[in-house]
Amino acid sequence: MSCRNASHAGSWYTENGSELSRQLDLWLSKADLTHGPARAIIAPHAGYSYCGACAAFAYRQISPVVVKRIFILGPSHHVRLGGCALSSLDKYQTPLYDLTIDKQIYAELEATRLFEWMDVQTDEDEHSIEMHLPYIAKVMEEYKTGFTIIPILVGSLTPEKEATYGSILAPYLADPQNLVVISSDFCHWGTRFRYTWRDPSRGRLYQSIEWLDKQGMDIIEKMDPRSFTDYLNKYNNTICGRHPIGVLLQAIAKLKSQPHAPHMSLKFLKYAQSSECMTMQDSSVSYASASLVFE
């Protein structure tokens, strides 16, 4: 069995399993279950010292007893990708226990001929999926032999391609035994990110950034993919998981267009910034956690 190494353990989060378990328990204990059981979540993928506490608010909404398959959609940071890609490995390692890739679902996705395959180097270089694995392992701990994962690396998709992949994933989203994890940080602000948008009428820099992020979050909550695309075109906000979010919004739109569509509610539960920008020399990354519930 080929296994992806936990390549960011020891740097982005601790490689000590018992220490990691304690950390995740602590963060989860400080988050309330207010919008569950989640059918999909949006959560950040930075180092845990920056975003671990924020991510807990999304993971707290999961009901592990019902979940059998977990789709993880993460943006590609290192390779140019015009579509989506699947892992060529069998398992993903975490300091807690290894997670098994669902080969049956992979075969179904491959049959669409719209997915390519990552090589091992690309797989292990990428952090956007890996940073969710310890949290998944933690919340699914009591059912560790009863679930599989479906990692999907998402490239720079056009709105049309987001709709195509959204249509493919919509039937999976409709199944209550499935959970979809969307990996995304929000605004990357500062000269080092080549993004310094500001609106002086919104107060201090960090308040201006928060206003900008909240505009995007409000649109995502309305579950309107076209408005989200318009927002990104207007502000160019550096939301690195904008394409995974776009795919989720399109999957929701696809389900909504069907007869007897379920009622869905998408809600952001936590927002944080890595630091508060006060001057143009500062920089920060924003984090937000959300949960989608079928009612």
C-alpha positions as CSV (number, residue, x, y, z in Angstrom):
1,M,0.0,0.0,0.0
2,S,1.4,3.4,-1.0
3,C,1.1,6.1,1.6
4,R,1.5,9.9,1.4
5,N,3.9,11.1,4.0
6,A,2.6,13.7,6.5
7,S,5.1,16.1,4.9
8,H,4.1,19.2,6.8
9,A,4.1,17.5,10.3
10,G,6.9,18.9,12.4
11,S,6.6,22.3,10.8
12,W,3.0,23.4,10.2
13,Y,1.7,21.3,13.1
14,T,3.3,19.0,15.6
15,E,4.4,15.5,14.6
16,N,3.8,14.2,18.1
17,G,0.5,12.3,18.0
18,S,-0.5,12.7,21.6
19,E,0.3,16.4,21.7
20,L,-1.6,16.9,18.4
21,S,-4.6,15.1,19.8
22,R,-4.6,17.3,23.0
23,Q,-4.4,20.5,20.9
24,L,-7.3,19.5,18.6
25,D,-9.4,18.4,21.6
26,L,-8.8,21.8,23.3
27,W,-9.7,23.8,20.2
28,L,-12.8,21.6,19.6
29,S,-13.9,22.0,23.2
30,K,-13.9,25.8,22.8
31,A,-16.2,25.7,19.7
32,D,-19.9,25.3,20.1
33,L,-22.1,23.0,18.0
34,T,-24.5,25.6,16.6
35,H,-25.0,24.7,12.9
36,G,-24.9,20.9,12.3
37,P,-24.8,18.2,11.4
38,A,-22.6,19.6,8.6
39,R,-22.9,18.2,5.1
40,A,-20.1,20.4,4.0
41,I,-17.6,22.7,5.8
42,I,-15.3,25.5,4.7
43,A,-12.2,25.7,6.9
44,P,-8.6,27.2,6.7
45,H,-5.4,25.4,5.9
46,A,-2.6,27.5,7.4
47,G,-0.2,26.4,10.2
48,Y,-2.2,25.3,13.2
49,S,-0.7,28.0,15.4
50,Y,-2.4,30.5,13.2
51,C,-5.7,28.9,12.2
52,G,-6.2,25.7,14.3
53,A,-8.6,27.5,16.7
54,C,-10.7,28.9,13.9
55,A,-10.9,25.6,12.0
56,A,-12.4,23.9,15.1
57,F,-15.6,25.9,14.6
58,A,-16.2,24.1,11.3
59,Y,-15.1,20.7,12.5
60,R,-17.3,20.9,15.6
61,Q,-20.4,20.8,13.4
62,I,-19.6,17.3,12.0
63,S,-21.6,14.3,13.2
64,P,-19.1,11.4,12.9
65,V,-21.7,8.7,13.4
66,V,-23.3,9.3,10.0
67,V,-20.2,10.1,7.9
68,K,-18.8,7.3,5.7
69,R,-16.9,9.3,3.0
70,I,-15.1,12.6,3.2
71,F,-14.4,14.6,0.1
72,I,-11.5,17.1,0.6
73,L,-11.2,19.8,-2.0
74,G,-8.0,21.9,-1.8
75,P,-6.6,24.5,-4.1
76,S,-3.3,23.8,-5.9
77,H,-0.6,26.1,-4.7
78,H,2.4,24.8,-6.6
79,V,1.4,23.3,-9.9
80,R,-0.6,24.9,-12.7
81,L,-3.8,22.9,-13.1
82,G,-6.7,23.7,-15.5
83,G,-9.0,21.1,-14.0
84,C,-9.0,18.8,-10.9
85,A,-6.6,16.0,-9.9
86,L,-6.8,12.8,-7.8
87,S,-4.1,11.2,-5.7
88,S,-2.2,8.2,-7.1
89,L,-1.6,6.8,-3.5
90,D,-3.7,4.5,-1.3
91,K,-3.4,6.1,2.1
92,Y,-2.7,9.5,3.7
93,Q,-0.6,9.5,6.8
94,T,-1.3,11.6,9.9
95,P,0.4,11.6,13.3
96,L,-2.9,10.1,14.7
97,Y,-3.6,7.3,12.2
98,D,-3.6,6.8,8.5
99,L,-6.6,7.7,6.3
100,T,-7.7,5.4,3.4
101,I,-8.5,6.7,0.0
102,D,-11.8,5.5,-1.5
103,K,-10.9,3.7,-4.7
104,Q,-14.5,3.1,-5.7
105,I,-15.4,6.8,-5.7
106,Y,-12.1,7.5,-7.5
107,A,-13.0,5.1,-10.2
108,E,-16.4,6.8,-10.6
109,L,-14.7,10.2,-10.9
110,E,-12.1,8.9,-13.3
111,A,-14.9,7.6,-15.5
112,T,-16.0,11.1,-16.2
113,R,-12.6,11.7,-17.9
114,L,-12.4,15.1,-16.3
115,F,-9.8,14.3,-13.6
116,E,-6.1,13.9,-13.9
117,W,-3.7,12.3,-11.5
118,M,-1.2,14.0,-9.2
119,D,2.3,12.6,-9.0
120,V,3.6,11.9,-5.4
121,Q,5.8,15.0,-5.4
122,T,2.9,17.3,-6.2
123,D,0.8,15.4,-3.6
124,E,3.3,15.8,-0.8
125,D,4.3,19.4,-1.6
126,E,0.7,20.6,-1.3
127,H,-0.5,21.6,2.1
128,S,-4.2,22.6,1.3
129,I,-5.5,19.0,1.8
130,E,-3.0,17.8,4.4
131,M,-3.8,20.5,6.9
132,H,-7.4,19.0,7.2
133,L,-6.3,15.4,7.7
134,P,-5.4,15.6,11.5
135,Y,-8.8,17.4,12.2
136,I,-10.6,14.7,10.1
137,A,-8.7,11.9,12.0
138,K,-9.6,13.6,15.3
139,V,-13.4,14.0,14.8
140,M,-13.7,10.6,13.2
141,E,-11.5,8.9,15.8
142,E,-14.3,6.6,17.2
143,Y,-15.1,5.4,13.7
144,K,-11.6,5.3,12.3
145,T,-12.1,2.0,10.4
146,G,-15.5,3.0,9.1
147,F,-14.8,5.9,6.7
148,T,-12.7,6.7,3.6
149,I,-11.4,10.0,2.1
150,I,-11.6,11.4,-1.4
151,P,-8.8,14.0,-1.8
152,I,-9.3,16.3,-4.9
153,L,-6.8,18.9,-5.9
154,V,-8.6,21.8,-7.5
155,G,-6.9,23.9,-10.2
156,S,-7.6,27.4,-11.6
157,L,-11.1,26.7,-12.9
158,T,-13.2,29.0,-15.1
159,P,-16.7,29.5,-13.8
160,E,-17.9,27.1,-16.5
161,K,-15.5,24.4,-15.2
162,E,-16.6,25.1,-11.6
163,A,-20.2,24.4,-12.8
164,T,-19.1,21.1,-14.5
165,Y,-17.3,19.8,-11.4
166,G,-20.1,21.1,-9.2
167,S,-22.6,19.0,-11.3
168,I,-20.3,15.9,-10.9
169,L,-20.1,16.3,-7.1
170,A,-23.8,17.3,-6.5
171,P,-25.1,13.7,-6.2
172,Y,-22.4,13.0,-3.6
173,L,-23.2,16.2,-1.7
174,A,-26.9,15.0,-1.6
175,D,-25.9,11.8,0.2
176,P,-26.1,12.2,4.0
177,Q,-23.3,9.7,4.4
178,N,-20.9,12.0,2.6
179,L,-19.1,15.1,4.0
180,V,-17.4,17.7,1.8
181,V,-14.5,19.6,3.2
182,I,-13.6,22.8,1.4
183,S,-10.1,24.1,2.1
184,S,-9.6,27.8,1.9
185,D,-7.9,30.7,3.6
186,F,-9.4,34.2,3.0
187,C,-7.7,37.5,2.3
188,H,-3.9,37.4,1.9
189,W,-3.1,41.0,2.4
190,G,0.2,42.9,2.1
191,T,2.9,43.8,-0.4
192,R,4.4,40.2,-0.1
193,F,1.1,38.9,-1.5
194,R,0.9,41.7,-4.0
195,Y,-2.5,42.7,-2.7
196,T,-3.1,45.9,-0.8
197,W,-6.7,46.8,-1.5
198,R,-8.1,49.2,1.1
199,D,-11.2,51.3,1.7
200,P,-10.2,54.2,4.1
201,S,-13.9,54.7,4.9
202,R,-13.8,51.3,6.6
203,G,-11.5,52.3,9.4
204,R,-8.1,50.8,10.1
205,L,-6.4,48.5,7.6
206,Y,-7.4,45.3,9.4
207,Q,-11.0,46.6,9.6
208,S,-11.0,47.3,5.9
209,I,-9.7,43.7,5.3
210,E,-12.4,42.3,7.5
211,W,-15.1,44.3,5.7
212,L,-13.9,42.9,2.4
213,D,-13.8,39.3,3.6
214,K,-17.3,39.7,5.2
215,Q,-18.7,40.9,1.9
216,G,-17.5,37.6,0.3
217,M,-18.7,35.5,3.2
218,D,-22.2,37.1,3.0
219,I,-22.3,36.2,-0.7
220,I,-21.1,32.6,0.0
221,E,-23.9,32.3,2.6
222,K,-26.4,33.2,-0.1
223,M,-25.1,30.2,-2.0
224,D,-25.1,32.2,-5.3
225,P,-22.1,31.1,-7.5
226,R,-22.5,34.0,-10.0
227,S,-22.5,36.7,-7.3
228,F,-19.3,35.1,-5.8
229,T,-17.6,35.2,-9.2
230,D,-18.7,38.9,-9.6
231,Y,-17.4,39.7,-6.2
232,L,-14.0,38.1,-7.0
233,N,-13.8,40.0,-10.3
234,K,-14.6,43.3,-8.6
235,Y,-12.2,43.1,-5.6
236,N,-9.7,40.4,-6.7
237,N,-9.8,39.3,-3.0
238,T,-7.0,36.8,-2.6
239,I,-9.2,33.9,-1.3
240,C,-6.9,31.0,-2.2
241,G,-9.7,28.4,-2.1
242,R,-12.0,30.4,-4.3
243,H,-12.2,27.6,-6.9
244,P,-13.1,24.8,-4.3
245,I,-15.7,27.2,-2.9
246,G,-17.0,27.9,-6.4
247,V,-17.3,24.1,-7.0
248,L,-19.3,23.8,-3.8
249,L,-21.6,26.7,-4.6
250,Q,-22.2,25.1,-8.1
251,A,-23.0,21.7,-6.5
252,I,-25.5,23.4,-4.2
253,A,-27.0,25.3,-7.2
254,K,-27.4,22.0,-9.1
255,L,-29.2,20.4,-6.2
256,K,-31.4,23.5,-5.8
257,S,-32.5,23.3,-9.4
258,Q,-33.9,19.8,-9.0
259,P,-37.5,19.0,-8.1
260,H,-38.1,18.4,-4.3
261,A,-34.8,20.2,-3.7
262,P,-33.7,20.0,0.0
263,H,-33.6,23.2,2.0
264,M,-30.0,24.1,2.7
265,S,-28.4,26.7,5.0
266,L,-24.7,27.8,4.8
267,K,-23.4,29.8,7.7
268,F,-20.0,31.2,8.7
269,L,-19.3,30.6,12.4
270,K,-15.9,32.1,13.0
271,Y,-13.6,34.7,11.4
272,A,-10.0,35.5,12.4
273,Q,-6.8,37.2,11.1
274,S,-3.3,36.1,11.6
275,S,-2.4,39.6,12.8
276,E,-4.0,43.1,12.7
277,C,-2.6,45.2,9.8
278,M,-2.1,48.8,10.9
279,T,0.4,50.1,8.2
280,M,1.2,49.3,4.6
281,Q,4.3,47.5,5.8
282,D,2.2,44.9,7.6
283,S,0.7,41.7,6.2
284,S,-1.9,39.2,7.3
285,V,-4.0,36.2,6.2
286,S,-7.6,35.8,7.1
287,Y,-9.4,32.6,8.2
288,A,-13.1,31.7,8.2
289,S,-15.0,28.6,9.1
290,A,-18.5,27.7,7.8
291,S,-20.9,24.8,7.8
292,L,-23.6,23.7,5.3
293,V,-26.6,22.0,6.7
294,F,-29.5,20.2,4.9
295,E,-32.7,20.8,6.7
